[in-house]
Amino acid sequence: MVDVGLREFISASHWHWQVAECVQSLDLHVGEAPSVTHGTPGAAPAVQAIQARWPRGAAVVGTGVPTATAALCWEATGAAALRRFRCVQRLVMAARPWRTQDWPLPKRTKAGPDTEKMCRDLREAGFELMAMRVASYHCEISASKWLAFLAELRHWSAEELEHFRQKLGEEAEGVEKYLHFDDRLLLLVAVPSTWSCTCSRRAKRPRLTAPLTPVLPWRLALEGFWAPLCPLSAAEAAEALEKLDQHAQQVVGPSATAEELVGEQRFKLHLLYPWAAQLVCHPVILEAVKQALGTPNLLVWFSEVNAKGPRSSCHAAPHQDGIFASLAPNDAVITVWLAFTDAFAEMGGLFFHRGSHLGGPLPHRVDGEAENLIGFRVDGADVMSDEAVPVELKAGEASLHTFRTLHWSGPNLTPSRRVGLAVRYVRSDVARSRPLRRRESAMVACGHYDPTVGAFDVEIPPVHPLGCMEVAQHSDALARERENYWADEVA
Ligand SMILES: O=C(O)CCC(=O)C(=O)O
């Protein structure tokens, strides 16, 4: 799909999501998903690369970020640039944005491509427009990375860069300034006019014929969640549940079970027990998260036990995980929900609102209801639509969801237990979106992480179950988070 070569500048995960949404809704062949030719020095090689890739099939002309080179080529020469693609059966144009105000651009930067002009140029170049789709994503981007990116794209001088830096304002000390805006991707599909007369039926009904490889990021991009991942056998899940119950017996009482854990007894057990650290670093899970976030460098930011006893009315109200987390960008975080028992819908398994991750943050409010496991809820969104999808897991299976996916779980209506572990993974370059009282800590799950550059102090994996160092580190980690969230956000 789309190359993420621009990752060093800005987060690119949502581009995948937008492209996937467009490609799906336009019913394109997967092979026609836009390709990015970032870094190509000059327009001609970019065009050649595109044609080499789709000699007789679809071609892609990027018109704007991220296909910067081809964009500049098209913007400069309009219809003339498009004519060279008339040998292809189908032309897919990706553009962003088409109005200057869509981006937090300084005024002096020129506007992006305009939809009407693109359509006019297509007609003039002998194409017929077959379909058009816009996918919007509310994103946050670090101001400094954004400026660095624009400076390269627009060939700014050092003075221009400084000028725009001042325009965007100062950063708070130690905290990156983030820009919020709706990033929109426009996909246009066109066919050469003569070809469309003879093959119009085929052209109008291009079909998604094969899943993109790898499947996981593709489905996650389209729907905002993915399941099932199968990291544990049923026997391993039962063993993990037994250890969790032993934890409950240690911290609650001799015959306690996981359902009786309250508050911080449920959190970050991967700092207290080697078995829990091994679970959150399970290779099958990490491989999936690496694919989902497009990086080998991952931290475990948080984990929490979510347990519902037989016939328990505990539930999780509809919410997006990213709302109170102060992590940016939102597409740098993934939650994995690992089932220790079966977790079917009637047991209080998770429901996901398909596609909700593309719609931006929804208004939420704090919810003090004791039976709501998560303490907050979305305000007023209609969750019972056709897009509400129950994700039913067997013990040992897991699901993934993005930080923006609206999701929830109901009460447990059965005589069986429903127990799971939610683990929040972040890309190592994730940042804080507001000044926090305390710098938090996170555990390196895989790859590289430099705490002098990153947003977190490093947590040391536990060696001894409930050892002194382990307990101290766990208390410290939770104390930092308590101060950050429950002190100002919720009060
Ligand atoms: O376990 C549940 O029922 C809710 C979990 C959840 O909402 C989450 O992990 O984000």
The ligand as an SDF file (V2000), in Angstrom:
LIG
                    3D

 10  9  0  0  0  0  0  0  0  0999 V2000
  -12.6580   -5.2600   28.8630 O   0  0  0  0  0  0  0  0  0  0  0  0
  -13.5840   -4.5040   28.6060 C   0  0  0  0  0  0  0  0  0  0  0  0
  -14.7550   -4.8370   28.7330 O   0  0  0  0  0  0  0  0  0  0  0  0
  -13.3080   -3.1110   28.1290 C   0  0  0  0  0  0  0  0  0  0  0  0
  -11.9210   -2.9120   27.6370 C   0  0  0  0  0  0  0  0  0  0  0  0
  -11.6920   -1.6350   26.9380 C   0  0  0  0  0  0  0  0  0  0  0  0
  -12.5510   -0.8610   26.6970 O   0  0  0  0  0  0  0  0  0  0  0  0
  -10.3350   -1.3260   26.4880 C   0  0  0  0  0  0  0  0  0  0  0  0
   -9.4360   -2.1060   26.7440 O   0  0  0  0  0  0  0  0  0  0  0  0
  -10.1250   -0.2840   25.8510 O   0  0  0  0  0  0  0  0  0  0  0  0
  1  2  2  0
  2  3  1  0
  2  4  1  0
  4  5  1  0
  5  6  1  0
  6  7  2  0
  6  8  1  0
  8  9  2  0
  8 10  1  0
M  END
$$$$
